[in-house]
Amino acid sequence: MKKLFIAAILSVPCLGFSAFAQTDYQTDSIFIRKIFNTALGDGKSYEVLRHLTQDVGSRLSGSPGAAKAVEYTRDVMKEQQFDNVFLQNVMVPHWVRGAKEQGYIIDGKQKINVPIAALGGSIATPKEGIRAKVIEVKTFQELRGLGPEKVKGKIVFFNRPMDPTKLNTFEAYAGAVDQRGAGPSEAAKMGAIGSIVRSMTTRLDDVPHTGSMRYASGSPLIPAAAISTNAAELLSKTLKDKPNTEFYFKQNCETLPDAPSHNVIGELKGSKTASQYIVVGGHLDSWDFAQGAHDDGSGCVQSIEAVRLLKVLGYKPNNTLRAVMYMNEENGLKGGVAYADSAKNKNEKHLAAIESDRGGFIPLGFGIVGTPAQKAKITSWKNLFAPYGLHEIGPGGGGADIGPLAGQGTVLLGLIPDSQRYFDYHHASNDTFDKISKRELELGAASMAAMMYLLDKYGVE
């Protein structure tokens, strides 16, 4: 009978013998339950996020709000008595929006106001604004096919929606965001004098969603803005009926010299291999007209909370555990690069890094970037997460801020929340604290703490 039992275990590919040999399921499940109980019964993340979003507010890199956020999150981790809290210097881009933008559709003598937002990194329009006929396209190929003779002197309107049939809204975003990032330069190459883009959201509303764009080397610089999805629908319909319709917009943004800022780091020292690190993090910056509750205040407070939960439960980590608030993910990624460069220069071995940058919605699992063996090992812990609804644990993405650590052999994990509503708020003024569910936020923090615990206890090799 014993031989039959062993044979049965070895025949189950989804678990494998190593899963039984390397984990103490009963001990681990009891401790993970304590993590979730503490997060849900005595969590601190929601109130920390309340202050970060409502009292500190918007936090675009280089702004006074970003500086306040650095001080606030540093003080939170000090008050929670992390073993060590410190700032890491980083120079960041400093783009400012200026006075509120104006935009409207000109249909004959009628002017229809349009919700509009300058794209991060864009230049300003002339003081009087820009008024021109509009060319609507959905792809760069379509734009190039028109040629300079049809585009010169006009405003190019990129109107390719996020694909609503994609169940993974991040996949839909990836399929549309090139219009925002590279569209202005593509339009400028054809002689356009301005560029507007449909907001990156699956929702039809009157809220413009900003985001970063990049001017191609050698390409003329033209002003670029996003318009709301309802405005995009209206403009497209108007152009079909009246091809000579014009558009006007005015924006006052500018790029200032790079500014000094910081990543904020708090840690619990390892008891065995303190020179090895496991990181949880989110990005501290947000767009200038948003509170940045889902993007990415939630990821920051969840990361602080994940380390705090292990501390208050008396867990003594083998490796040093860090919560990192990265600066400048939105328009430069300077914080993530600076952190990875510092780790390399100091010969710090980072075993694993977890990022939360997909909103504070109910957690579903983790995406893993690593070797096949590392993915298999982490996936073998699925049964420990199953009671909490985390079933999506397997190959996937890590996160932008932790991405630069990949070259140093670090296993990367991204927290995967439900994504269906994320792009309702992404990069928009409605990304506010009232859109956060306290319980869902706390479940995400507990999930990250549980994963950090298992990574620390069992390693990644």
Secondary structure as a PSIPRED ss2 file (coil, helix, strand):
# PSIPRED VFORMAT (PSIPRED V4.0)

   1 M C   1.000  0.000  0.000
   2 K H   0.000  1.000  0.000
   3 K H   0.000  1.000  0.000
   4 L H   0.000  1.000  0.000
   5 F H   0.000  1.000  0.000
   6 I H   0.000  1.000  0.000
   7 A H   0.000  1.000  0.000
   8 A H   0.000  1.000  0.000
   9 I H   0.000  1.000  0.000
  10 L H   0.000  1.000  0.000
  11 S C   1.000  0.000  0.000
  12 V C   1.000  0.000  0.000
  13 P C   1.000  0.000  0.000
  14 C C   1.000  0.000  0.000
  15 L C   1.000  0.000  0.000
  16 G H   0.000  1.000  0.000
  17 F H   0.000  1.000  0.000
  18 S H   0.000  1.000  0.000
  19 A H   0.000  1.000  0.000
  20 F H   0.000  1.000  0.000
  21 A H   0.000  1.000  0.000
  22 Q H   0.000  1.000  0.000
  23 T C   1.000  0.000  0.000
  24 D C   1.000  0.000  0.000
  25 Y H   0.000  1.000  0.000
  26 Q H   0.000  1.000  0.000
  27 T H   0.000  1.000  0.000
  28 D H   0.000  1.000  0.000
  29 S H   0.000  1.000  0.000
  30 I H   0.000  1.000  0.000
  31 F H   0.000  1.000  0.000
  32 I H   0.000  1.000  0.000
  33 R H   0.000  1.000  0.000
  34 K H   0.000  1.000  0.000
  35 I H   0.000  1.000  0.000
  36 F H   0.000  1.000  0.000
  37 N H   0.000  1.000  0.000
  38 T H   0.000  1.000  0.000
  39 A H   0.000  1.000  0.000
  40 L H   0.000  1.000  0.000
  41 G H   0.000  1.000  0.000
  42 D H   0.000  1.000  0.000
  43 G C   1.000  0.000  0.000
  44 K C   1.000  0.000  0.000
  45 S H   0.000  1.000  0.000
  46 Y H   0.000  1.000  0.000
  47 E H   0.000  1.000  0.000
  48 V H   0.000  1.000  0.000
  49 L H   0.000  1.000  0.000
  50 R H   0.000  1.000  0.000
  51 H H   0.000  1.000  0.000
  52 L H   0.000  1.000  0.000
  53 T H   0.000  1.000  0.000
  54 Q H   0.000  1.000  0.000
  55 D H   0.000  1.000  0.000
  56 V H   0.000  1.000  0.000
  57 G C   1.000  0.000  0.000
  58 S C   1.000  0.000  0.000
  59 R C   1.000  0.000  0.000
  60 L C   1.000  0.000  0.000
  61 S C   1.000  0.000  0.000
  62 G C   1.000  0.000  0.000
  63 S C   1.000  0.000  0.000
  64 P H   0.000  1.000  0.000
  65 G H   0.000  1.000  0.000
  66 A H   0.000  1.000  0.000
  67 A H   0.000  1.000  0.000
  68 K H   0.000  1.000  0.000
  69 A H   0.000  1.000  0.000
  70 V H   0.000  1.000  0.000
  71 E H   0.000  1.000  0.000
  72 Y H   0.000  1.000  0.000
  73 T H   0.000  1.000  0.000
  74 R H   0.000  1.000  0.000
  75 D H   0.000  1.000  0.000
  76 V H   0.000  1.000  0.000
  77 M H   0.000  1.000  0.000
  78 K H   0.000  1.000  0.000
  79 E H   0.000  1.000  0.000
  80 Q C   1.000  0.000  0.000
  81 Q C   1.000  0.000  0.000
  82 F C   1.000  0.000  0.000
  83 D C   1.000  0.000  0.000
  84 N E   0.000  0.000  1.000
  85 V E   0.000  0.000  1.000
  86 F E   0.000  0.000  1.000
  87 L E   0.000  0.000  1.000
  88 Q E   0.000  0.000  1.000
  89 N E   0.000  0.000  1.000
  90 V E   0.000  0.000  1.000
  91 M E   0.000  0.000  1.000
  92 V E   0.000  0.000  1.000
  93 P E   0.000  0.000  1.000
  94 H E   0.000  0.000  1.000
  95 W E   0.000  0.000  1.000
  96 V E   0.000  0.000  1.000
  97 R C   1.000  0.000  0.000
  98 G C   1.000  0.000  0.000
  99 A C   1.000  0.000  0.000
 100 K C   1.000  0.000  0.000
 101 E C   1.000  0.000  0.000
 102 Q E   0.000  0.000  1.000
 103 G E   0.000  0.000  1.000
 104 Y E   0.000  0.000  1.000
 105 I E   0.000  0.000  1.000
 106 I E   0.000  0.000  1.000
 107 D E   0.000  0.000  1.000
 108 G C   1.000  0.000  0.000
 109 K C   1.000  0.000  0.000
 110 Q E   0.000  0.000  1.000
 111 K E   0.000  0.000  1.000
 112 I E   0.000  0.000  1.000
 113 N E   0.000  0.000  1.000
 114 V C   1.000  0.000  0.000
 115 P C   1.000  0.000  0.000
 116 I E   0.000  0.000  1.000
 117 A E   0.000  0.000  1.000
 118 A E   0.000  0.000  1.000
 119 L C   1.000  0.000  0.000
 120 G E   0.000  0.000  1.000
 121 G C   1.000  0.000  0.000
 122 S C   1.000  0.000  0.000
 123 I C   1.000  0.000  0.000
 124 A C   1.000  0.000  0.000
 125 T C   1.000  0.000  0.000
 126 P C   1.000  0.000  0.000
 127 K C   1.000  0.000  0.000
 128 E C   1.000  0.000  0.000
 129 G C   1.000  0.000  0.000
 130 I E   0.000  0.000  1.000
 131 R E   0.000  0.000  1.000
 132 A E   0.000  0.000  1.000
 133 K E   0.000  0.000  1.000
 134 V E   0.000  0.000  1.000
 135 I E   0.000  0.000  1.000
 136 E E   0.000  0.000  1.000
 137 V E   0.000  0.000  1.000
 138 K C   1.000  0.000  0.000
 139 T C   1.000  0.000  0.000
 140 F H   0.000  1.000  0.000
 141 Q H   0.000  1.000  0.000
 142 E H   0.000  1.000  0.000
 143 L H   0.000  1.000  0.000
 144 R H   0.000  1.000  0.000
 145 G H   0.000  1.000  0.000
 146 L H   0.000  1.000  0.000
 147 G C   1.000  0.000  0.000
 148 P H   0.000  1.000  0.000
 149 E H   0.000  1.000  0.000
 150 K H   0.000  1.000  0.000
 151 V H   0.000  1.000  0.000
 152 K C   1.000  0.000  0.000
 153 G C   1.000  0.000  0.000
 154 K C   1.000  0.000  0.000
 155 I E   0.000  0.000  1.000
 156 V E   0.000  0.000  1.000
 157 F E   0.000  0.000  1.000
 158 F E   0.000  0.000  1.000
 159 N C   1.000  0.000  0.000
 160 R C   1.000  0.000  0.000
 161 P C   1.000  0.000  0.000
 162 M C   1.000  0.000  0.000
 163 D C   1.000  0.000  0.000
 164 P C   1.000  0.000  0.000
 165 T C   1.000  0.000  0.000
 166 K C   1.000  0.000  0.000
 167 L C   1.000  0.000  0.000
 168 N C   1.000  0.000  0.000
 169 T H   0.000  1.000  0.000
 170 F H   0.000  1.000  0.000
 171 E H   0.000  1.000  0.000
 172 A H   0.000  1.000  0.000
 173 Y H   0.000  1.000  0.000
 174 A H   0.000  1.000  0.000
 175 G C   1.000  0.000  0.000
 176 A C   1.000  0.000  0.000
 177 V C   1.000  0.000  0.000
 178 D H   0.000  1.000  0.000
 179 Q H   0.000  1.000  0.000
 180 R H   0.000  1.000  0.000
 181 G H   0.000  1.000  0.000
 182 A H   0.000  1.000  0.000
 183 G H   0.000  1.000  0.000
 184 P H   0.000  1.000  0.000
 185 S H   0.000  1.000  0.000
 186 E H   0.000  1.000  0.000
 187 A H   0.000  1.000  0.000
 188 A H   0.000  1.000  0.000
 189 K H   0.000  1.000  0.000
 190 M C   1.000  0.000  0.000
 191 G C   1.000  0.000  0.000
 192 A C   1.000  0.000  0.000
 193 I C   1.000  0.000  0.000
 194 G E   0.000  0.000  1.000
 195 S E   0.000  0.000  1.000
 196 I E   0.000  0.000  1.000
 197 V E   0.000  0.000  1.000
 198 R E   0.000  0.000  1.000
 199 S C   1.000  0.000  0.000
 200 M C   1.000  0.000  0.000
 201 T C   1.000  0.000  0.000
 202 T C   1.000  0.000  0.000
 203 R C   1.000  0.000  0.000
 204 L C   1.000  0.000  0.000
 205 D C   1.000  0.000  0.000
 206 D C   1.000  0.000  0.000
 207 V C   1.000  0.000  0.000
 208 P C   1.000  0.000  0.000
 209 H E   0.000  0.000  1.000
 210 T C   1.000  0.000  0.000
 211 G C   1.000  0.000  0.000
 212 S E   0.000  0.000  1.000
 213 M C   1.000  0.000  0.000
 214 R C   1.000  0.000  0.000
 215 Y C   1.000  0.000  0.000
 216 A C   1.000  0.000  0.000
 217 S C   1.000  0.000  0.000
 218 G C   1.000  0.000  0.000
 219 S C   1.000  0.000  0.000
 220 P C   1.000  0.000  0.000
 221 L C   1.000  0.000  0.000
 222 I C   1.000  0.000  0.000
 223 P C   1.000  0.000  0.000
 224 A E   0.000  0.000  1.000
 225 A E   0.000  0.000  1.000
 226 A E   0.000  0.000  1.000
 227 I E   0.000  0.000  1.000
 228 S C   1.000  0.000  0.000
 229 T H   0.000  1.000  0.000
 230 N H   0.000  1.000  0.000
 231 A H   0.000  1.000  0.000
 232 A H   0.000  1.000  0.000
 233 E H   0.000  1.000  0.000
 234 L H   0.000  1.000  0.000
 235 L H   0.000  1.000  0.000
 236 S H   0.000  1.000  0.000
 237 K H   0.000  1.000  0.000
 238 T H   0.000  1.000  0.000
 239 L H   0.000  1.000  0.000
 240 K H   0.000  1.000  0.000
 241 D H   0.000  1.000  0.000
 242 K C   1.000  0.000  0.000
 243 P C   1.000  0.000  0.000
 244 N C   1.000  0.000  0.000
 245 T C   1.000  0.000  0.000
 246 E E   0.000  0.000  1.000
 247 F E   0.000  0.000  1.000
 248 Y E   0.000  0.000  1.000
 249 F E   0.000  0.000  1.000
 250 K E   0.000  0.000  1.000
 251 Q C   1.000  0.000  0.000
 252 N C   1.000  0.000  0.000
 253 C C   1.000  0.000  0.000
 254 E E   0.000  0.000  1.000
 255 T E   0.000  0.000  1.000
 256 L E   0.000  0.000  1.000
 257 P E   0.000  0.000  1.000
 258 D E   0.000  0.000  1.000
 259 A E   0.000  0.000  1.000
 260 P E   0.000  0.000  1.000
 261 S E   0.000  0.000  1.000
 262 H E   0.000  0.000  1.000
 263 N E   0.000  0.000  1.000
 264 V E   0.000  0.000  1.000
 265 I E   0.000  0.000  1.000
 266 G E   0.000  0.000  1.000
 267 E E   0.000  0.000  1.000
 268 L E   0.000  0.000  1.000
 269 K C   1.000  0.000  0.000
 270 G C   1.000  0.000  0.000
 271 S C   1.000  0.000  0.000
 272 K C   1.000  0.000  0.000
 273 T E   0.000  0.000  1.000
 274 A E   0.000  0.000  1.000
 275 S E   0.000  0.000  1.000
 276 Q E   0.000  0.000  1.000
 277 Y E   0.000  0.000  1.000
 278 I E   0.000  0.000  1.000
 279 V E   0.000  0.000  1.000
 280 V E   0.000  0.000  1.000
 281 G E   0.000  0.000  1.000
 282 G E   0.000  0.000  1.000
 283 H E   0.000  0.000  1.000
 284 L C   1.000  0.000  0.000
 285 D C   1.000  0.000  0.000
 286 S C   1.000  0.000  0.000
 287 W C   1.000  0.000  0.000
 288 D C   1.000  0.000  0.000
 289 F C   1.000  0.000  0.000
 290 A C   1.000  0.000  0.000
 291 Q C   1.000  0.000  0.000
 292 G C   1.000  0.000  0.000
 293 A H   0.000  1.000  0.000
 294 H H   0.000  1.000  0.000
 295 D H   0.000  1.000  0.000
 296 D H   0.000  1.000  0.000
 297 G H   0.000  1.000  0.000
 298 S H   0.000  1.000  0.000
 299 G H   0.000  1.000  0.000
 300 C H   0.000  1.000  0.000
 301 V H   0.000  1.000  0.000
 302 Q H   0.000  1.000  0.000
 303 S H   0.000  1.000  0.000
 304 I H   0.000  1.000  0.000
 305 E H   0.000  1.000  0.000
 306 A H   0.000  1.000  0.000
 307 V H   0.000  1.000  0.000
 308 R H   0.000  1.000  0.000
 309 L H   0.000  1.000  0.000
 310 L H   0.000  1.000  0.000
 311 K H   0.000  1.000  0.000
 312 V H   0.000  1.000  0.000
 313 L C   1.000  0.000  0.000
 314 G C   1.000  0.000  0.000
 315 Y C   1.000  0.000  0.000
 316 K C   1.000  0.000  0.000
 317 P C   1.000  0.000  0.000
 318 N C   1.000  0.000  0.000
 319 N E   0.000  0.000  1.000
 320 T E   0.000  0.000  1.000
 321 L E   0.000  0.000  1.000
 322 R E   0.000  0.000  1.000
 323 A E   0.000  0.000  1.000
 324 V E   0.000  0.000  1.000
 325 M E   0.000  0.000  1.000
 326 Y E   0.000  0.000  1.000
 327 M C   1.000  0.000  0.000
 328 N C   1.000  0.000  0.000
 329 E C   1.000  0.000  0.000
 330 E C   1.000  0.000  0.000
 331 N C   1.000  0.000  0.000
 332 G C   1.000  0.000  0.000
 333 L C   1.000  0.000  0.000
 334 K H   0.000  1.000  0.000
 335 G H   0.000  1.000  0.000
 336 G H   0.000  1.000  0.000
 337 V H   0.000  1.000  0.000
 338 A H   0.000  1.000  0.000
 339 Y H   0.000  1.000  0.000
 340 A H   0.000  1.000  0.000
 341 D H   0.000  1.000  0.000
 342 S H   0.000  1.000  0.000
 343 A H   0.000  1.000  0.000
 344 K H   0.000  1.000  0.000
 345 N H   0.000  1.000  0.000
 346 K C   1.000  0.000  0.000
 347 N C   1.000  0.000  0.000
 348 E C   1.000  0.000  0.000
 349 K E   0.000  0.000  1.000
 350 H E   0.000  0.000  1.000
 351 L E   0.000  0.000  1.000
 352 A E   0.000  0.000  1.000
 353 A E   0.000  0.000  1.000
 354 I E   0.000  0.000  1.000
 355 E E   0.000  0.000  1.000
 356 S C   1.000  0.000  0.000
 357 D C   1.000  0.000  0.000
 358 R C   1.000  0.000  0.000
 359 G C   1.000  0.000  0.000
 360 G C   1.000  0.000  0.000
 361 F C   1.000  0.000  0.000
 362 I C   1.000  0.000  0.000
 363 P E   0.000  0.000  1.000
 364 L E   0.000  0.000  1.000
 365 G E   0.000  0.000  1.000
 366 F E   0.000  0.000  1.000
 367 G E   0.000  0.000  1.000
 368 I E   0.000  0.000  1.000
 369 V E   0.000  0.000  1.000
 370 G C   1.000  0.000  0.000
 371 T C   1.000  0.000  0.000
 372 P H   0.000  1.000  0.000
 373 A H   0.000  1.000  0.000
 374 Q H   0.000  1.000  0.000
 375 K H   0.000  1.000  0.000
 376 A H   0.000  1.000  0.000
 377 K H   0.000  1.000  0.000
 378 I H   0.000  1.000  0.000
 379 T H   0.000  1.000  0.000
 380 S C   1.000  0.000  0.000
 381 W C   1.000  0.000  0.000
 382 K H   0.000  1.000  0.000
 383 N H   0.000  1.000  0.000
 384 L H   0.000  1.000  0.000
 385 F H   0.000  1.000  0.000
 386 A H   0.000  1.000  0.000
 387 P H   0.000  1.000  0.000
 388 Y H   0.000  1.000  0.000
 389 G C   1.000  0.000  0.000
 390 L C   1.000  0.000  0.000
 391 H C   1.000  0.000  0.000
 392 E E   0.000  0.000  1.000
 393 I E   0.000  0.000  1.000
 394 G E   0.000  0.000  1.000
 395 P E   0.000  0.000  1.000
 396 G C   1.000  0.000  0.000
 397 G C   1.000  0.000  0.000
 398 G C   1.000  0.000  0.000
 399 G C   1.000  0.000  0.000
 400 A C   1.000  0.000  0.000
 401 D C   1.000  0.000  0.000
 402 I C   1.000  0.000  0.000
 403 G H   0.000  1.000  0.000
 404 P H   0.000  1.000  0.000
 405 L H   0.000  1.000  0.000
 406 A H   0.000  1.000  0.000
 407 G H   0.000  1.000  0.000
 408 Q H   0.000  1.000  0.000
 409 G C   1.000  0.000  0.000
 410 T C   1.000  0.000  0.000
 411 V E   0.000  0.000  1.000
 412 L E   0.000  0.000  1.000
 413 L E   0.000  0.000  1.000
 414 G E   0.000  0.000  1.000
 415 L E   0.000  0.000  1.000
 416 I E   0.000  0.000  1.000
 417 P E   0.000  0.000  1.000
 418 D C   1.000  0.000  0.000
 419 S C   1.000  0.000  0.000
 420 Q C   1.000  0.000  0.000
 421 R C   1.000  0.000  0.000
 422 Y H   0.000  1.000  0.000
 423 F H   0.000  1.000  0.000
 424 D H   0.000  1.000  0.000
 425 Y H   0.000  1.000  0.000
 426 H C   1.000  0.000  0.000
 427 H C   1.000  0.000  0.000
 428 A E   0.000  0.000  1.000
 429 S C   1.000  0.000  0.000
 430 N C   1.000  0.000  0.000
 431 D C   1.000  0.000  0.000
 432 T C   1.000  0.000  0.000
 433 F H   0.000  1.000  0.000
 434 D H   0.000  1.000  0.000
 435 K H   0.000  1.000  0.000
 436 I C   1.000  0.000  0.000
 437 S C   1.000  0.000  0.000
 438 K H   0.000  1.000  0.000
 439 R H   0.000  1.000  0.000
 440 E H   0.000  1.000  0.000
 441 L H   0.000  1.000  0.000
 442 E H   0.000  1.000  0.000
 443 L H   0.000  1.000  0.000
 444 G H   0.000  1.000  0.000
 445 A H   0.000  1.000  0.000
 446 A H   0.000  1.000  0.000
 447 S H   0.000  1.000  0.000
 448 M H   0.000  1.000  0.000
 449 A H   0.000  1.000  0.000
 450 A H   0.000  1.000  0.000
 451 M H   0.000  1.000  0.000
 452 M H   0.000  1.000  0.000
 453 Y H   0.000  1.000  0.000
 454 L H   0.000  1.000  0.000
 455 L H   0.000  1.000  0.000
 456 D H   0.000  1.000  0.000
 457 K H   0.000  1.000  0.000
 458 Y H   0.000  1.000  0.000
 459 G C   1.000  0.000  0.000
 460 V C   1.000  0.000  0.000
 461 E C   1.000  0.000  0.000
